[in-house]
Amino acid sequence: MIQSVDSLRLASEIDRYAAKAGRIMDILIEINIGGEETKSGIDSGKLRELAHEIQQLGNVRLRGLMAIPPVGSGENVFDEMHGLYEELKSMRNELPDARIDTLSMGMSGDYELAVKHGSTLVRIGSGLFGARIYR
């Protein structure tokens, strides 16, 4: 299981629990690619800083990026996210403990566009199980 994080505080908590369990936990940095106030994630300009901070933790391993683009996003948003993923991959020398192989973006409504732009992990729950019923 890979967990997404949007802060050093959250990554540190996962690191602490993983250390107690004697495990290494895989994590993704969550990017708020649409700048939406209702979604979590960091601003893309903070990616390098957070990646370097996570590198200092002993029981988490950075695997890549995650984003939930705004509904109806065009190719430019997916392309921007792919560019950030490539930027993170280019930091391999700076992040020797990282294993950058995951770009998680795309859901049932936009997974084809996400895959076209390099997504390696899509969430297609409603495509498989139907829309959620909120009570």
N, C-alpha and C positions, 0 to 999 in steps of 0.2 A: 504494500500500500504506500502510495506517495501522498504526502500532505502538502498543501500550499500554505505559504506564509507571506505576510505583508509587513513584517516588522522584525527587528532583531529581538525584541522582547519575546515574541511568539517562537521564533527559532530557538532562543535560549531555553524556553520552557520545554520544548520538544527535546532539546539536547539533554536537559537535566533528567527528564523521565527516561530517555533512552539509555543514559548512563546507568541509572538505577537498575534497568532491565538487562544491562550488558549487551545492548544492541546499537546498531547504526541505523538511523532512520533516514530514508530518502525524502527530500523536500524539493518543492518548486517555488520560485519567487512569483507571487501573484502581481500582475501588472494591471492597473486600472486604465486600460488602453483607451477607453472612451471618456475618461475624466468625469465619470458619473458620480455624483454625491451619494447615491444610494448603493454603490458597490464598493467593496473593499479592494485593496491593492495599492501598490505604490505608484507614484508618478514615474514614468520611464526614465526621467533624468536622475533618479536615485538608484538605478539598477547596479551600477558599478560599485557604489559605496556599500550597498547591502550585501552584494556578492562577496566582497572582501571581508566584511564583518562576519558573515556566515562561515567563511573559510577558517576562521579562528576557532570555531566550535569543534569539539572532538567526536561527538556522537551523532552528528547529522552530516549528510552528504548531499550537496547541491546537484540536482539532476537536470534542471532546466527552468522553463517558464510556464506560467498558466495565465489565461485571461478569459473573461467572458465579454466578448465584444457587444456593444449595444445592439438591440434588435434592429434588423434591417441594415446593418453595416455593409458598406461597400467593400470592394477589394482593397482599397487603400488602407483600411484598418487592419485587415489580415496581413497585408504586405508589410505594414509598419511593425506588426508583432513578429513576423518572420525575420525582419531586419534586426530587431532586438535580440532574438534567439541567436542569429549569426554573430552578433556582437559579443554575446556571452560566450559562445563557442570559441571565439578568437582570443578569449582571455585565459585559455588553457594553461599557459605558462605562469600566470598570476594565481591560478586556482588549481594547484596540483592535486588536491583531494577530490575535486569535483569530477562528475562523470556526466557531462552535458549531452544528453541524448533524448530529452523529452520536451516537446512543445505541445502543451495542452490548450487547445482552443477549438471551438466548434461544438454545437449542440444539434439536436434533431433538425432544426430549421435551417442551419447553415453549414452542416458538416462537410458538404461537397466543396464549398468555397474554402473552408478551413484546410481540408486535405490538399487542395490545389496549392495552397500557400504554405505547405510544409508541416501541418499538424501531425503529430505522431500519436496523439491521444484525443479522442472525441467522446463527448457525453451524449448518448442518444437514447436516454431513458424513455422519454415520451414517445419516441419513434418505435420503441419496442413494447412499451407497457401502456401507452395512451397518456393523455393529458392528466395532470394531477387534479384531484378534486379537493379544493380547499374548503374547510368547514368553518 
